[in-house]
Amino acid sequence: MGACDGYYLYCDLDGTLLDDEKRISSENRSAILSFIEQGGHFGVATGRVPSLIGAVEHDLPVNAPCILFNGAGLYDLAGQKFLAMHPIDRDPIARATERLIALDRETCVQVFTDTAIYEINPDQRDDPQTVREQIPTLSLPFPCVSGPLLKVLVANASSELETLRSALEQDGMLSDISAFRSSDTYLELVAKGISKGTTLEDVRAHCGDVTKILAIGDYNNDLDMVSLADIGGAPANAIDEVKAAADIVLSVDNNHNCVARFLEAALGL
């Protein structure tokens, strides 16, 4: 029996496990490896899709289902299959995306299904991260998008995103949709009531040995996860709301081994 048997660790990627250069530090890696060697299970919790977390899978022995699409999917990397999906109803998201584009003809709107990312606005500005990471997308109008709709990502300037979100709320378009910020330049839409935090219940349902869940993250999309975990952590760079929800607030940020420090504080590793 290991000291961490039944313990599951979920880490947000950007702003938490990854430093500002999108790297995993050797100290974070060593701490996670020690956690796993003592019986722990490690997974990531991210807005990304399965094909975009390969670097993490190669760098670390992911041995727990991963929370993807900001909670809309729980995915088994080893088996390459979804264990749970929480799609958005098509009609409300069709109305919301149409309204977003009408409000800003150049806003970038990406629709994520279980197999592809669709860019539905032909007049959009490019999303810098999509270009930088060479993320494959398909350009199609919304009616041509097929498959379960897992999330919508809206990329724009921070001030513009607040205006767009407020407009959707005022128009009554968020009654069936959850909308939250995942970075300064991203607004994301998922099914109502879905988040990284609610998908922790899918983890408990599909992994029968769970005794305690640890989770660490830094932004609005991590708030429920940090709050609902048995032990929630926030790095020094986290927003105030996440720090207020965390059991452990660290004095170091994502550039200074915050995951290692979290495991040390939570479990003495």
Backbone bond lengths (Angstrom), bond angles and torsions (degrees), N, CA, C in turn:
res aa  C-N    CA-C-N  psi(-1)  N-CA   C-N-CA  omega(-1)  CA-C   N-CA-C  phi
1 M - - - 1.470 - - 1.523 109.83 -
2 G 1.344 116.40 131.28 1.444 120.72 177.87 1.513 111.83 -94.22
3 A 1.310 116.11 159.15 1.467 120.70 -178.84 1.519 112.63 -64.74
4 C 1.356 116.88 -21.67 1.465 120.40 -176.96 1.527 112.66 -112.24
5 D 1.323 118.00 18.90 1.465 120.62 176.75 1.525 110.05 -56.66
6 G 1.323 116.26 132.72 1.461 120.81 178.34 1.511 114.38 80.74
7 Y 1.340 117.82 0.04 1.462 121.11 178.61 1.529 109.07 -94.19
8 Y 1.313 115.53 134.50 1.459 122.42 178.27 1.527 108.99 -119.70
9 L 1.323 115.59 130.38 1.464 122.18 179.73 1.521 109.49 -112.57
10 Y 1.339 116.61 124.11 1.462 121.76 175.68 1.521 109.89 -117.53
11 C 1.347 115.04 126.21 1.459 121.79 -178.50 1.527 110.13 -118.39
12 D 1.296 115.74 129.93 1.463 120.72 164.21 1.533 107.71 -62.86
13 L 1.328 116.48 151.98 1.465 119.72 179.81 1.519 111.88 -88.60
14 D 1.337 117.24 -80.28 1.466 121.37 -174.84 1.522 110.61 -63.53
15 G 1.315 115.21 126.69 1.463 120.53 179.10 1.517 114.16 84.50
16 T 1.347 116.80 0.57 1.465 119.95 -179.92 1.533 110.12 -135.21
17 L 1.322 117.01 -84.34 1.464 119.37 179.62 1.526 111.64 -67.76
18 L 1.335 116.87 -37.46 1.464 121.33 179.60 1.521 110.22 -90.71
19 D 1.329 116.53 140.75 1.462 119.27 172.87 1.525 109.43 -79.35
20 D 1.308 116.90 -175.96 1.470 120.16 -175.21 1.522 112.77 -67.40
21 E 1.323 116.88 -15.70 1.463 121.24 175.94 1.526 111.49 -96.61
22 K 1.334 116.60 12.23 1.468 123.35 178.56 1.524 112.59 65.08
23 R 1.345 116.39 34.37 1.453 121.48 179.28 1.531 110.25 -112.96
24 I 1.339 115.62 154.09 1.461 121.68 172.38 1.519 107.47 -100.03
25 S 1.312 117.14 122.78 1.468 119.46 -176.63 1.524 110.99 -70.15
26 S 1.310 115.50 155.02 1.465 120.23 179.12 1.525 110.97 -63.20
27 E 1.331 116.98 -32.39 1.465 119.32 -179.28 1.525 111.23 -72.36
28 N 1.329 117.29 -40.68 1.462 119.45 174.73 1.522 110.45 -61.99
29 R 1.324 116.22 -43.20 1.464 120.65 -179.84 1.533 110.70 -61.21
30 S 1.306 117.04 -45.54 1.465 120.60 -179.36 1.525 111.59 -63.08
31 A 1.324 116.65 -39.56 1.463 120.10 -179.51 1.525 111.04 -66.52
32 I 1.322 116.89 -40.96 1.468 120.22 178.92 1.525 110.58 -67.96
33 L 1.330 116.75 -40.38 1.462 119.91 176.75 1.530 111.41 -60.79
34 S 1.322 117.39 -41.44 1.460 121.38 177.35 1.525 110.64 -62.98
35 F 1.317 116.57 -41.58 1.472 122.16 177.22 1.530 110.36 -58.89
36 I 1.329 116.72 -45.23 1.468 121.37 -179.35 1.527 110.93 -67.76
37 E 1.326 116.44 -41.84 1.469 120.18 -179.71 1.523 112.03 -61.82
38 Q 1.334 116.10 -24.51 1.463 120.32 178.96 1.530 112.09 -94.80
39 G 1.338 115.61 15.73 1.462 120.06 173.89 1.508 115.47 103.09
40 G 1.343 118.40 -1.29 1.453 121.52 -177.29 1.517 113.23 -76.48
41 H 1.325 115.28 162.20 1.468 122.71 176.99 1.526 108.38 -119.43
42 F 1.316 115.40 133.32 1.463 121.36 -175.90 1.521 111.25 -121.31
43 G 1.335 115.84 132.15 1.458 121.79 173.67 1.512 110.34 -142.75
44 V 1.320 116.52 163.43 1.461 120.31 176.98 1.516 109.41 -101.74
45 A 1.315 115.47 154.75 1.461 123.30 177.07 1.522 106.67 -127.86
46 T 1.314 117.01 111.39 1.455 121.03 -167.17 1.521 111.19 -149.75
47 G 1.319 115.70 165.26 1.452 120.46 172.17 1.513 112.27 -83.91
48 R 1.327 116.58 -4.99 1.458 120.98 -174.42 1.527 111.87 -75.50
49 V 1.348 114.17 171.40 1.456 122.26 179.88 1.527 108.70 -103.75
50 P 1.348 118.67 165.48 1.479 120.01 -175.98 1.519 114.55 -51.76
51 S 1.318 117.89 -41.60 1.463 120.24 -175.59 1.520 113.02 -70.28
52 L 1.339 117.86 -13.60 1.463 120.69 -175.86 1.527 113.19 -103.26
53 I 1.320 118.11 8.35 1.465 118.77 176.19 1.522 110.59 -116.23
54 G 1.317 116.60 18.94 1.455 121.25 -179.48 1.510 113.45 -60.05
55 A 1.333 117.69 -37.64 1.469 120.43 -178.86 1.526 110.30 -62.18
56 V 1.320 116.93 -39.04 1.459 120.50 178.70 1.524 109.75 -67.44
57 E 1.318 115.48 -42.19 1.466 119.89 -179.72 1.529 110.26 -60.77
58 H 1.331 117.61 -39.23 1.455 120.87 -179.62 1.525 111.67 -73.24
59 D 1.339 117.02 -36.43 1.462 120.62 -176.24 1.525 112.91 -78.18
60 L 1.320 117.03 -27.58 1.452 120.79 -174.26 1.530 109.83 -135.81
61 P 1.322 117.05 147.37 1.466 119.54 179.24 1.530 111.34 -79.66
62 V 1.310 116.46 80.37 1.460 120.78 177.57 1.525 108.10 -60.89
63 N 1.312 117.50 120.17 1.461 120.66 -178.04 1.524 112.25 -130.35
64 A 1.333 116.03 24.65 1.457 122.55 174.49 1.522 108.14 -136.60
65 P 1.312 118.09 153.68 1.466 119.18 174.55 1.525 110.11 -57.98
66 C 1.334 115.97 145.07 1.464 120.87 -178.15 1.520 111.04 -100.33
67 I 1.321 114.88 140.68 1.468 122.03 176.12 1.518 107.43 -88.70
68 L 1.334 116.97 114.05 1.459 122.28 -175.75 1.526 110.41 -117.61
69 F 1.332 115.97 171.89 1.469 122.55 177.54 1.530 110.62 54.05
70 N 1.338 116.98 33.16 1.467 122.22 -178.76 1.526 112.56 54.86
71 G 1.321 115.74 37.16 1.457 121.00 174.87 1.513 115.06 107.72
72 A 1.323 118.33 -11.08 1.464 120.40 -177.46 1.526 112.36 -76.85
73 G 1.330 117.76 -9.78 1.452 120.25 178.60 1.512 112.18 -148.06
74 L 1.323 116.04 142.00 1.460 122.56 170.59 1.525 105.72 -114.44
75 Y 1.332 115.77 123.03 1.465 120.25 -167.02 1.518 111.35 -126.62
76 D 1.339 114.70 134.20 1.459 122.25 175.78 1.527 108.02 -92.39
77 L 1.343 116.44 105.90 1.461 119.97 -178.18 1.525 112.03 -63.43
78 A 1.321 117.27 -42.50 1.459 120.41 -177.29 1.523 111.06 -64.69
79 G 1.318 116.43 -43.01 1.459 120.51 -179.66 1.517 113.95 -86.45
80 Q 1.359 116.03 -7.94 1.465 122.03 -178.91 1.523 111.36 52.52
81 K 1.336 115.23 52.33 1.462 119.13 -179.88 1.529 109.85 -150.87
82 F 1.320 115.16 153.14 1.460 121.07 174.82 1.525 109.44 -80.54
83 L 1.302 115.79 134.49 1.451 121.97 172.87 1.524 110.85 -92.32
84 A 1.321 116.33 -26.55 1.466 121.91 177.90 1.521 108.78 -155.89
85 M 1.320 116.14 144.33 1.460 121.97 174.21 1.522 108.92 -136.63
86 H 1.341 115.26 146.05 1.467 121.37 179.37 1.534 108.50 -130.49
87 P 1.330 117.62 78.66 1.469 120.40 -176.41 1.528 112.36 -70.05
88 I 1.328 114.05 160.28 1.464 122.25 174.01 1.530 107.68 -90.06
89 D 1.320 117.47 141.53 1.464 120.36 173.64 1.525 109.68 -61.47
90 R 1.303 116.05 140.72 1.460 121.15 -171.47 1.535 112.80 -67.73
91 D 1.326 118.54 -42.65 1.470 120.07 -173.37 1.528 112.72 -63.92
92 P 1.343 119.16 -49.33 1.476 117.57 -179.79 1.526 113.58 -64.41
93 I 1.338 117.13 -34.43 1.466 117.94 -179.80 1.522 110.54 -74.71
94 A 1.332 117.98 -30.70 1.468 120.89 175.19 1.529 109.91 -62.95
95 R 1.330 116.25 -44.41 1.470 119.79 179.41 1.526 110.99 -65.77
96 A 1.327 116.32 -41.42 1.465 119.93 -178.08 1.527 111.66 -65.66
97 T 1.332 117.54 -44.96 1.466 119.61 -179.30 1.522 111.46 -67.25
98 E 1.314 116.41 -37.15 1.471 119.24 176.72 1.524 110.46 -62.50
99 R 1.319 116.34 -41.53 1.462 121.05 179.25 1.528 111.36 -66.15
100 L 1.329 117.50 -41.71 1.466 121.36 179.09 1.527 111.48 -58.81
101 I 1.318 115.82 -44.16 1.469 119.65 -178.69 1.526 110.61 -70.29
102 A 1.329 116.50 -35.00 1.464 119.24 177.45 1.525 111.08 -66.00
103 L 1.327 116.71 -34.58 1.463 120.89 -179.51 1.524 111.76 -72.51
104 D 1.336 116.79 -34.31 1.470 121.15 179.79 1.523 107.28 -143.94
105 R 1.313 116.88 102.70 1.463 121.64 -172.31 1.524 112.69 -63.50
106 E 1.335 117.88 -16.29 1.464 119.57 -177.51 1.529 113.29 -109.31
107 T 1.323 117.27 6.02 1.459 118.15 -178.22 1.527 110.72 -69.50
108 C 1.326 115.50 145.30 1.467 121.47 -179.92 1.522 108.79 -87.42
109 V 1.327 116.50 122.04 1.462 122.03 179.33 1.530 108.40 -123.93
110 Q 1.324 115.43 115.97 1.463 121.20 179.62 1.524 109.31 -113.03
111 V 1.323 115.73 129.24 1.461 122.33 178.55 1.534 108.17 -105.85
112 F 1.329 116.44 123.58 1.460 122.24 -176.58 1.531 109.90 -102.30
113 T 1.326 116.24 125.39 1.454 120.94 169.39 1.530 108.23 -109.10
114 D 1.318 116.69 -173.80 1.459 119.24 -179.89 1.522 112.67 -72.10
115 T 1.338 117.92 -13.44 1.463 120.10 -176.34 1.523 115.14 -124.93
116 A 1.338 119.02 -12.41 1.467 119.11 -173.68 1.521 111.00 -157.54
117 I 1.340 115.08 164.35 1.461 123.12 172.68 1.523 107.31 -115.23
118 Y 1.325 116.47 124.66 1.456 122.08 -177.45 1.528 109.93 -110.53
119 E 1.317 116.89 132.43 1.458 121.87 172.62 1.528 106.77 -101.66
120 I 1.334 115.98 114.60 1.461 120.27 -167.43 1.520 113.81 -100.50
121 N 1.341 117.32 -4.71 1.464 120.62 -179.75 1.527 109.41 -105.96
122 P 1.339 118.75 107.40 1.465 119.85 -176.84 1.523 113.81 -66.36
123 D 1.344 117.35 -17.08 1.463 121.38 -177.05 1.521 112.58 -102.92
124 Q 1.313 118.15 13.39 1.458 121.74 -172.57 1.527 112.91 -69.45
125 R 1.348 114.85 154.62 1.454 121.12 163.12 1.525 107.06 -75.48
126 D 1.311 117.29 147.45 1.462 120.06 176.35 1.519 110.39 -69.24
127 D 1.322 116.45 143.54 1.456 121.60 171.65 1.518 108.15 -80.95
128 P 1.342 118.88 120.28 1.472 120.79 -175.56 1.525 114.00 -55.72
129 Q 1.346 117.97 -39.16 1.466 119.26 -177.89 1.526 111.10 -69.14
130 T 1.322 117.31 -37.03 1.462 120.52 177.54 1.522 110.09 -61.97
131 V 1.331 116.26 -41.08 1.466 120.90 179.14 1.522 110.35 -69.51
132 R 1.337 116.92 -45.82 1.464 121.60 -176.30 1.531 111.62 -62.92
133 E 1.329 116.36 -42.14 1.460 120.09 -177.78 1.528 112.52 -89.00
134 Q 1.340 116.10 0.89 1.471 121.80 179.84 1.531 110.98 52.52
135 I 1.311 114.88 47.94 1.460 121.23 179.84 1.524 109.29 -75.17
136 P 1.305 119.12 124.82 1.466 120.69 -178.83 1.533 111.81 -70.97
137 T 1.306 116.58 131.97 1.460 122.58 177.29 1.521 109.45 -135.15
138 L 1.324 115.27 162.03 1.459 122.38 175.15 1.520 108.22 -116.99
139 S 1.321 117.36 136.44 1.460 122.01 178.50 1.527 109.06 -98.57
140 L 1.336 115.40 108.07 1.464 121.31 -179.42 1.519 109.23 -147.37
141 P 1.329 118.59 148.57 1.461 119.73 173.04 1.521 110.54 -67.47
142 F 1.312 116.26 155.20 1.466 120.15 -174.19 1.529 113.76 -54.51
143 P 1.343 120.27 -42.29 1.476 118.77 -178.86 1.528 113.68 -59.69
144 C 1.321 117.73 -19.96 1.473 120.93 -179.05 1.525 112.78 -91.01
145 V 1.328 117.52 -4.27 1.462 121.17 179.20 1.522 108.85 -76.72
146 S 1.327 116.64 127.20 1.462 120.91 -178.97 1.518 110.19 -118.22
147 G 1.328 115.65 162.08 1.453 121.06 179.19 1.515 112.10 95.87
148 P 1.331 116.90 171.15 1.466 120.54 178.52 1.524 111.25 -64.58
149 L 1.323 116.71 132.72 1.467 122.25 -179.47 1.529 107.85 -89.78
150 L 1.332 116.12 108.45 1.456 119.60 -173.28 1.521 113.42 -93.66
151 K 1.325 117.20 -35.84 1.469 118.62 174.52 1.509 109.15 -163.21
152 V 1.325 114.43 164.30 1.466 122.82 172.27 1.519 107.67 -124.15
153 L 1.319 115.70 132.10 1.461 121.81 176.51 1.520 108.41 -111.06
154 V 1.327 115.93 129.68 1.463 122.48 177.95 1.521 107.56 -114.84
155 A 1.323 116.50 120.81 1.469 121.55 -178.89 1.513 109.79 -108.69
156 N 1.336 115.75 127.42 1.456 120.89 -178.84 1.526 107.66 -168.58
157 A 1.321 116.18 176.99 1.461 120.55 174.25 1.523 109.98 -64.88
158 S 1.330 116.54 150.25 1.459 121.14 -174.45 1.528 112.36 -55.42
159 S 1.319 117.17 -46.88 1.462 120.05 -178.51 1.525 111.50 -64.22
160 E 1.325 116.90 -36.00 1.460 120.87 178.90 1.524 110.86 -67.51
161 L 1.333 117.09 -37.57 1.459 120.02 -178.96 1.521 111.19 -63.85
162 E 1.321 117.65 -38.60 1.461 120.14 177.72 1.522 110.80 -64.33
163 T 1.328 116.33 -39.03 1.461 120.41 177.37 1.520 110.94 -64.13
164 L 1.326 117.17 -43.44 1.460 121.51 -179.58 1.532 111.18 -65.62
165 R 1.325 116.59 -42.99 1.457 119.03 179.72 1.523 111.30 -64.29
166 S 1.314 115.83 -43.07 1.476 119.86 179.45 1.521 111.06 -61.61
167 A 1.328 116.21 -38.86 1.466 120.23 179.62 1.526 110.39 -64.67
168 L 1.318 118.06 -42.84 1.467 120.55 178.02 1.525 110.83 -61.98
169 E 1.315 116.04 -40.78 1.457 119.94 179.89 1.516 111.21 -66.21
170 Q 1.329 116.92 -44.84 1.463 121.10 -179.72 1.521 112.01 -64.67
171 D 1.339 116.10 -30.63 1.465 120.84 179.04 1.521 112.62 -84.16
172 G 1.335 117.78 3.65 1.455 121.76 178.11 1.513 114.23 71.62
173 M 1.322 117.13 24.51 1.462 120.75 -175.65 1.520 114.04 -94.19
174 L 1.330 117.27 2.84 1.466 119.32 -179.64 1.533 112.24 -107.76
175 S 1.329 117.02 14.38 1.463 119.05 179.57 1.521 112.06 -69.01
176 D 1.329 117.29 -27.76 1.466 121.57 179.90 1.525 112.67 -115.69
177 I 1.339 117.02 13.68 1.457 122.10 -174.63 1.525 108.94 -137.30
178 S 1.326 116.95 140.97 1.465 121.28 169.26 1.520 108.45 -97.29
179 A 1.322 117.09 131.22 1.466 122.85 -179.83 1.519 108.90 -123.36
180 F 1.325 116.53 130.95 1.460 120.44 -179.73 1.520 109.55 -153.09
181 R 1.325 115.67 159.59 1.450 121.74 176.41 1.521 109.52 -87.32
182 S 1.338 116.82 136.37 1.457 121.02 174.92 1.522 111.64 -112.10
183 S 1.327 117.40 -7.27 1.464 122.98 172.89 1.520 107.04 -167.84
184 D 1.315 116.44 179.19 1.466 119.90 178.06 1.525 112.05 -60.79
185 T 1.321 117.56 -27.34 1.473 120.56 -173.48 1.523 113.71 -114.05
186 Y 1.345 118.18 7.18 1.463 120.79 -178.09 1.525 111.95 -126.40
187 L 1.317 114.67 132.79 1.456 123.46 166.47 1.523 106.34 -114.26
188 E 1.332 117.71 133.51 1.457 120.09 -177.34 1.526 110.78 -123.93
189 L 1.324 115.06 145.50 1.456 123.04 179.67 1.524 108.63 -121.47
190 V 1.328 116.00 128.35 1.458 121.93 175.23 1.528 107.79 -134.04
191 A 1.333 116.62 178.69 1.457 120.00 179.16 1.527 110.65 -61.27
192 K 1.310 116.11 149.02 1.458 121.61 -178.20 1.523 110.77 -55.58
193 G 1.321 115.76 129.83 1.452 121.44 176.06 1.512 115.06 82.54
194 I 1.336 116.98 2.40 1.464 120.22 -179.11 1.523 109.97 -97.51
195 S 1.325 115.79 139.84 1.458 122.34 177.57 1.524 108.23 -160.27
196 K 1.307 116.12 173.52 1.464 118.71 172.48 1.528 110.88 -57.17
197 G 1.311 116.07 -34.62 1.455 120.33 -178.36 1.515 113.19 -67.99
198 T 1.323 117.45 -44.66 1.464 119.13 -179.66 1.526 111.14 -65.64
199 T 1.334 117.25 -28.56 1.464 120.05 -179.31 1.523 111.55 -74.38
200 L 1.315 118.54 -11.61 1.463 119.75 170.62 1.524 110.88 -60.04
201 E 1.331 116.81 -29.19 1.465 119.52 176.46 1.519 111.16 -68.21
202 D 1.335 117.71 -33.44 1.464 120.20 173.72 1.528 110.65 -64.02
203 V 1.337 115.49 -38.32 1.468 119.37 176.77 1.525 109.73 -59.48
204 R 1.303 116.45 -47.81 1.465 120.05 -179.02 1.533 111.07 -62.64
205 A 1.332 116.39 -36.08 1.463 120.45 -178.02 1.529 112.16 -71.73
206 H 1.325 116.95 -35.31 1.462 120.61 -174.99 1.517 113.79 -95.90
207 C 1.312 116.92 -14.31 1.466 120.95 -179.58 1.524 107.48 -120.19
208 G 1.308 116.42 97.70 1.455 120.54 -170.18 1.511 115.53 -70.09
209 D 1.333 117.01 -9.35 1.468 118.78 -176.58 1.524 113.19 -98.33
210 V 1.335 117.98 9.21 1.468 120.22 -176.15 1.528 110.42 -67.94
211 T 1.328 115.65 124.70 1.459 120.04 172.69 1.524 111.54 -114.21
212 K 1.338 116.74 -29.27 1.467 119.95 -179.87 1.522 109.15 -154.32
213 I 1.343 116.14 137.07 1.462 121.55 177.91 1.524 109.48 -114.01
214 L 1.343 114.79 128.12 1.457 122.11 173.19 1.519 107.36 -106.98
215 A 1.318 117.22 141.41 1.458 120.02 179.93 1.521 109.60 -147.27
216 I 1.332 115.29 141.58 1.459 121.03 -179.55 1.524 109.40 -136.45
217 G 1.334 115.88 135.61 1.461 121.00 178.78 1.504 110.76 -163.20
218 D 1.343 115.34 174.03 1.465 118.61 -169.35 1.520 115.97 -126.05
219 Y 1.356 119.43 -13.92 1.468 118.21 -168.35 1.527 110.60 -127.99
220 N 1.345 116.15 -179.13 1.462 121.31 -176.58 1.520 112.88 -53.54
221 N 1.330 116.65 -40.06 1.463 119.75 -178.24 1.528 112.46 -70.31
222 D 1.327 118.07 -8.93 1.465 122.45 177.25 1.525 112.52 -100.01
223 L 1.312 117.13 -6.38 1.465 120.92 -169.94 1.520 112.30 -59.45
224 D 1.328 118.03 -50.16 1.461 120.27 -179.49 1.519 111.19 -63.47
225 M 1.324 117.09 -40.77 1.458 120.67 -178.30 1.529 110.95 -61.52
226 V 1.319 116.09 -46.74 1.464 120.19 179.91 1.528 110.45 -64.62
227 S 1.329 115.87 -38.47 1.461 120.45 -178.77 1.526 112.63 -70.66
228 L 1.340 117.65 -38.72 1.462 121.93 -173.55 1.521 113.98 -89.85
229 A 1.327 118.02 -13.04 1.466 120.67 176.95 1.528 109.85 -67.27
230 D 1.323 115.93 157.05 1.462 119.42 175.75 1.523 110.54 -65.05
231 I 1.345 115.93 -37.52 1.467 121.08 173.10 1.528 106.91 -133.11
232 G 1.318 116.71 113.72 1.457 121.81 -179.45 1.514 111.22 -105.22
233 G 1.336 115.68 140.40 1.458 120.22 -179.64 1.514 112.35 -126.66
234 A 1.320 115.79 153.69 1.459 122.44 177.78 1.523 109.18 -136.69
235 P 1.347 117.87 126.73 1.466 119.55 174.82 1.518 110.87 -71.25
236 A 1.313 116.61 168.95 1.467 120.92 -177.54 1.523 112.43 -62.20
237 N 1.336 117.71 -25.93 1.459 121.13 -179.29 1.524 112.73 -85.49
238 A 1.329 118.84 0.72 1.464 121.70 -179.60 1.521 111.02 -66.15
239 I 1.329 114.91 153.72 1.465 118.86 175.50 1.529 108.89 -70.22
240 D 1.327 115.99 161.06 1.461 120.58 -173.75 1.527 112.42 -60.19
241 E 1.338 118.23 -37.39 1.463 121.10 -178.09 1.527 111.11 -62.51
242 V 1.324 117.45 -39.31 1.461 120.74 178.74 1.526 110.20 -69.90
243 K 1.317 116.89 -40.78 1.462 119.65 177.32 1.533 110.70 -60.20
244 A 1.325 116.56 -39.89 1.469 119.82 -179.57 1.520 111.70 -66.22
245 A 1.338 117.50 -29.11 1.465 121.57 -178.64 1.518 112.86 -85.51
246 A 1.322 117.54 -15.14 1.465 121.88 -172.16 1.526 111.86 -81.74
247 D 1.315 115.01 148.06 1.466 120.90 170.75 1.520 110.59 -79.00
248 I 1.343 116.43 -32.07 1.459 121.88 -178.50 1.528 108.41 -127.57
249 V 1.322 116.69 117.96 1.463 121.99 175.13 1.520 107.16 -106.73
250 L 1.317 115.46 120.46 1.458 120.75 -173.22 1.519 111.57 -87.30
251 S 1.303 115.37 155.72 1.466 120.64 178.44 1.520 111.37 -91.12
252 V 1.343 117.25 -1.60 1.466 121.35 -179.75 1.531 109.47 -118.15
253 D 1.341 114.90 154.37 1.459 119.86 -177.96 1.523 111.28 -100.13
254 N 1.332 115.85 -171.60 1.471 121.20 -176.94 1.522 112.98 -67.86
255 N 1.325 117.71 -14.89 1.466 120.56 176.77 1.522 112.79 -89.20
256 H 1.333 116.68 0.18 1.463 120.24 -175.18 1.528 111.25 -136.16
257 N 1.336 115.28 50.39 1.472 122.24 167.68 1.523 113.77 61.00
258 C 1.329 116.45 45.35 1.462 118.75 -174.61 1.531 112.79 -66.98
259 V 1.330 118.00 -29.88 1.470 118.64 179.55 1.529 110.32 -69.63
260 A 1.314 117.17 -41.08 1.468 120.44 175.78 1.522 110.69 -59.69
261 R 1.333 116.53 -43.43 1.460 119.86 -179.62 1.539 111.12 -67.11
262 F 1.328 116.38 -33.53 1.472 120.52 177.94 1.522 110.46 -65.10
263 L 1.322 117.58 -46.91 1.458 120.71 178.98 1.526 111.04 -63.51
264 E 1.311 115.62 -37.11 1.461 120.27 177.76 1.519 111.06 -63.68
265 A 1.324 116.77 -44.09 1.459 121.07 -178.22 1.527 111.73 -72.11
266 A 1.335 116.48 -38.08 1.459 120.40 -175.22 1.516 113.05 -80.50
267 L 1.339 116.83 -37.75 1.456 120.72 -171.19 1.528 114.67 -126.38
268 G 1.334 116.56 -4.70 1.440 119.64 -178.28 1.515 113.76 75.82
269 L 1.340 117.34 20.36 1.468 120.50 -179.32 1.517 111.28 -81.55
